[in-house]
Amino acid sequence: MLRRFKFFGVGALISIIFLSMGPENRMKKVFYDYIDYFNPEKRVVSQLSSADSTVYFNEIGESSLNKFYEGAWVNHELTNKDSYPQFFVIENIVENKNVRVSINFYDREKRKDSIGELKIFTKSEIVLVEEGIEISSRSYKSYFLLITMFLVIMIPVSLLVRKLIRKRRLKDE
């Protein structure tokens, strides 16, 4: 078993080295994607940005909205996820200005396509854009939860592996 573990460790190390090399650092991108997976704020922003259709506010266009979404966070005090449509308040600092965007998000809307079949789609509608106001601070709660989950899983696993290695050594002697 220890021999298999060594082979696995060498293979994992070689794969990490190969993934880290190259024009784009794929290992870094995958690592950040795993971290962002557990971040509810990133999920909301990516859900809003990848909606099937977006109704823009008269002051904001698609390019400025995509620029706004980079690094944006959710104001949980003003957001109402239980209503329909869901109401999200997204905040960010863009060009040294505090910006708050209020968005209605319609999930699982139904519409007929050109053939006449009923299709399900998502729609985000920008309701209000406010600039130069006081915004909330970013929450790092999800990152702390991710670290806690990692430690809760890895500490018992490492203790178990250590116990198995000791048992194997005693058996070999």
Long-range contacts (C-beta under 8 A, 24 or more apart in sequence): 1-164, 1-168, 2-165, 2-168, 35-143, 35-146, 38-142, 38-145, 38-146, 38-149, 39-142, 39-143, 39-146, 40-74, 40-142, 41-72, 41-73, 41-74, 41-138, 41-139, 41-142, 44-74, 44-88, 44-90, 45-69, 45-72, 45-73, 45-74, 45-90, 47-105, 47-122, 48-88, 48-90, 48-103, 48-105, 48-124, 51-105, 51-122, 51-123, 51-124, 52-121, 52-122, 52-123, 53-121, 53-122, 53-123, 53-124, 54-123, 54-124, 54-125, 54-126, 55-123, 55-124, 55-125, 55-126, 56-126, 57-101, 57-126, 57-127, 57-128, 57-129, 59-129, 60-101, 60-126, 60-129, 65-101, 65-126, 67-94, 68-92, 68-94, 68-99, 68-101, 73-136, 73-138, 73-139, 75-100, 75-135, 75-136, 76-136, 76-139, 77-136, 78-102, 85-125, 87-127, 91-135, 91-136, 93-135, 97-131, 97-132, 98-131, 98-132, 98-133, 98-134, 98-135, 99-129, 99-130, 99-131, 99-135, 100-128, 100-129, 100-130, 100-131, 100-133, 100-135, 101-126, 101-128, 101-129, 101-130, 102-126, 102-127, 102-128, 102-129, 102-130, 103-127
